[in-house]
């Protein structure tokens, strides 16, 4: 059984996600990708047909998320028409309810479909150094050989810096490329030049309404939902050793094609009770490497969205990656290599499985 088929089989046998539905991008064998409404029992509805829009994509759905969200709830099996006075007399919504109540109608079994990245974002904003313990571990691992401090002294000093960052309320965010996005069950090609490829499993917020200069209190109103991202990084090229004053080289170390497996689903924000209380878990070849709560984030989702929006405009479908918890390969002294299988999950958002494949060189 392939990595992809094994992951799909596991998904069908276990709860897919929290809440009554999620949104994804799927395809039937030999068919075009389509936006799908996925329900927890493993059925999928092609939203192009359900909403009578042949050109619909998840991105265009997110562009009018507030308008379509009630309809998605009804399609997933919402209130009976007779029991909801707001729906009475609306033939369009009545049709939605009839469709949702007929599991033999246009619903498709998930196990016969391929699952792709749930959305093609225009922009990817990545929060760095946002998990306190992760930063302490990485800084300790990157200590210079001639550093006079003991490991304990170094970790204590870094911990104090993290506490100061939190007090100063200043997140650290950089920008990634949409071409890094790949599916949640696709192979990850490790470039031949990447000498220290590493994993970074993350909670990702998906934007609905455009956001520009929004407050922390307003920020979550612009979030459609959440998904899973694995923000792969080549540790060997993070720092420009030829130009130390320049600092980090995010283009080189994070933006290889396929370096951001995404998904499988976008779970609506209303189904995620508290994004600051989710478990982020990554297993490498079955061994747990990351297993931490988003409670360890220095800056939460609302603060990150607000901070980004002070400088840039967030657009529907954009991703805000919230940082990765402790337990990366640098901490364990074990980096990614050909044949490795990564299983990543976040509470209520499903799970992804990707296999590492070394780049073929001439």
N, C-alpha and C positions, 0 to 999 in steps of 0.2 A: 504493500500500500504506500502511495506517495505521501510526502509531507502534506500536500494540499488536501488530498482525499481523507487522510487521517484526521486532519484538523476539522474538516467539514463533518465527518462522522461524529467526532467528539462534541462539536457544537450542537448537533441535533439531539444527542443523548443527554445534554446538560442544559440548565436554564441559560438562555441566550443572553439576557440582559435584564435590567430592572425596568419596571413599568409595562404598560400595555403594548407598546410598539417601539420600533426604532426605524431609522431610515438608512438605506445603503444603496450601493451601485452594484448591480449583478448582471449576469448574462447567462443565457441558455447555450448549450453546445452549438457552435456555428452561428450564434446570433449576436446582435449588437448589444452593447451595454445599456441598461435601463435603470431609472430610479425606482427603487422598490420599497414598499412598506412591509416590514418584517414583524411578525407577531411571535410571541414566545413559544408557541407550539411548533414552530418550524415551517410556517407557511409564508409565502411572499406574494404581494400584489403589485403588479406592474402599474405604477402611478401614471404612466402615459395614457393608458387605457382608462383607468379609474377617474382621472381628472380630465379626460378627453383632450389631451395636449400631446400630440405625437413627438414634438421637439423638446419635451420637458427633460430637464436634468436636475440632479440634486442641487447644483449651484443656483439654477433659476428658481427652484423651490425655496431655497434659503432667502432669495431676494424678496420674497413676499411671505416670509415665514409666519408673521403674526396673523395674516389673513388666512393662511392655509392650515395652521395648526388645529383649529377646531374640526375642520373636515377630516384631517388625518385621524384624530381621535375617533370620529364616527366611523370611518372606514375600518378602523381596527376593532370595531365592535362596541360602539358607544351606547348611549341611552336609547331605549325604544322610542320610536317616533311618537307614539301615542302618549308617552310619559314626559315629553319635553315640549312645552307650549311654544318655545322659541323656534322649533323646527316644523310645527304644524303648518301645512299649506305650502311648504317649499319643496317643489318637485325634485330639484337638484339634490338637496340633502336627503330627501326620502330615497332617492335612487342609491345614494351612498350607503344608507342603512340596509337596504335590501341586499346590496352586494356583500356587505360585511357579514350579513347573516346567512350567506349561502357559501359554506366552505368548499362546495364542489364546483362553484362557479369559475371565476377567473383566478383563483388562488393557485399558486404553484408550490410544489414541495421544495424546500431549501436544498435538500441533499442532491437535487438534480441540477443545481446552478453553480456557477463560479462567482466568487465574491471578490470584488475589486476595492480599491481605495474608495471610501464613501463619497469623497468630494475632490474636485480639482481646484485647489485654492488659487487665488490671485497672489496672495502674500502670505508668508510664514514668518511670524514673530517668535523668537526663541529666547526664553528667559534663561540666563546663565547664573550659576552660583546661587541657586534659590533654595536648596535644601541644606540646612545647617550642617548635618553630619556628613553629607556628600562632599561639601567643600572642604571640611576638615580632613577627610580621608584623602582627597585628591592633592591638596596642598602638601600633606605629609608625604605622599608618594612621589611628588615632584621635587622634593628637597634636593638642593645641590649636594654633591658628595662632600664638599668642604664646609657645609653648614655646621657651625660650632654648637648649635643647640641640640639637646637630646630630642628624641621623638616626642616625649611627653611635653617638653617645653614648647616645641613647635606647634603641637596640637592645641595647647593652652592659649598660645598667642593668636592662632587662627580663630579659635572660638571667640576670643575677645573681639576680634575684628568683625566677625559675623554679628555679634550682639550690637556692635556700633552701627553696622549697616542697617539693622532692623530699626534702631533708634533714629537714625538719620532718614529713614523712609525713602530710600533711593534704590529702586530695582535696577538690574543690569539686563538689557535686552539687545539682541542683534537680529539680523535678518537672514532668512534662508531662501533657497530657490525652490519654486514649485516642481522643477524637474527631478528633485530628490524623492518625490512621492512615489510609492509603489504599494501594491496590495498587501493585505494582512497575511496572506498565505503564499506570496511569491518568494522565489529565491532571491537572496541578496548577494550581488556580485561584489567580492572584495577586490578592489583595484590592485594591480601588481605593485603600485608605488606605495600603497598603504601598509606600513610596517607594523603599526600597532592599532588595528581596528578594534573598537570597543563599543559596547552597548550602552544605551541610556533610555530606559523605558520611562514614559512620561504621560501624564494627564494632559490632554489637549482640549482647549475650549474652541468651539466653532461659532463664528460671528454670524448674526442675522442682520439686524439693523446696522446701517453705517454708523460709525462712532468717531466723533472728532471733538476733543476737549470735553469729555464727559467726566463727571465726578465719580468717586468711588461708589457713592450711593446709587448712581444711575447705571453703572457699568454692566451689571448682570442683566439688565433689561435688553442689552444688545447681544446676549449670548443665546444662541439657539439650542445648543446642547454640548455634549462632550463625547470625545472618542479617545482612542489609544494611539500614541505615536512612539516609535522607537527611533530616537535621534542619534544614529550611529556617528561615531567620531574617530578619526585617526589621531591617536594621541601623539604620534611622532611629529605631526605637522601643526599642532595647535599653536606653538610659539615660533616666531621668526627669529631663529638664532643668528641669522646674518644681520638683523636689524633689531636688537633687543628693545630699543626705544619705541619701535612701532607697536610691539606687543603681539597680540594674537592674530592668526590668519584663519578666520572662520570660513572663508571661501574654500581654501584648500582642504581643511580637515573635516568639513561637514557636508559638502555639497556634491559628492559623487552621485551619479545617477542611481536611484534606488536606495539611497542612504536613509530614507525616512519611511519605513513600512507604517501604513496608516490603517486604522480601523480595527475590527470589521464594520462597526456601526456608528452612527450618530444617535446617541440616546438623548431625547429631549431634556432640557434643563429641569423641567418640572418633575421628572422621574428620578433625579439625582438629589437626594435630600440635603446633602451637605458636601460640596466639592472639597472641603478641607478635612474630610474624614473618610477617605477612600484608601484602600490598600493597593499599592503598586507592587506587583510581583513579577520577577523575571527568572525563568529557569533556563539553564544552559545544559543541554543534553540530560535533562531531568533533574539536575541539581540546582537548588534554589540559590541564586546569587543576589538578587534584590528582593526585599520584602519589608516595605516601610509604609507608613501612613503619610498621606498628604498633609497631615497635621504638622509635619516637620518643615513645611514650606515657610520661608521667611516672609514672602509676600504672596497673598492669596490671589485668586483669579480676579476678583473685582479690582484690587490694587494694580495688578498687571495691566488689565484692559484700560483702566483710567490713565495709568502712566504712559502707555504706548500712544493713547489718543491725544495726549498733549502735544506730540510732535508729528504724528502721522495719522492719516485717516484709515480706520479699519473698514473693510468692505464685507458684504455678505460672502460667506464661504471662507473667509480668512481664518487662519489657525493661530492660536496663541498657545505655544508650548510652554508649560509651566515649570520646567526643570526636572531633573532626575534625582532620585534619592540615592542614598549610600548603597554600595555594593557593585560598583562598576569593575571592569576587568583590571584596571590599574590597582585597585584595592586588593584584589585577589592574586595579582601577579599572573593572570591568565587572560590573554587576549583572544580575539576571534580567529578561527582558522577554517580552512576548507572542510566541509562536512558537518560543522557545528549546527545544531538546531536550537533556536531560541523560542521559548514559549512565554508570551507576555500577557498579563491580565491586569485589569483595574476593576475594582469592585463595581458591579452593576453594568459594566460596559462591554462585557464579552471577553474574548481572548483571541490572540493572533499567534500564528506559528510560522516561522521563517527559517529557511535553511541557508547557510552560507556556502557560497561556491567561489572558488578562486578564479580570478579572471584568466582566460586563456591568452597566452602571449604567443606571438609568431615564433 
